[in-house]
Amino acid sequence: MDNPSRDDTRRLLKTFGIAADEAILTHLARTPGRSRVVRLTLEDLTDYGDSAPDVPLHLELEGEIRAA
């Protein structure tokens, strides 16, 4: 069964993953020789008006990227 929401989500996450990887690699090349701690954040930016969800979408992941 087709699920357009899931397809859109996967497409967005794939695009984000590729763009994030490129941005991080570029940053590593500009600042060589040290470990970094990065944070990836996911937020829903939808304008819900007066019917905003009780619990907004918000996810943060942090991790260390070790020096080569």
Buried (B, 14 or more C-beta within 10 A) or exposed (E): EEEEEEEEEEEEEEEEEEEEEEEBEEEBEEEEEEEEEEEEEEEEEEEEEEEEEEEEEEEEEEEEBEEE
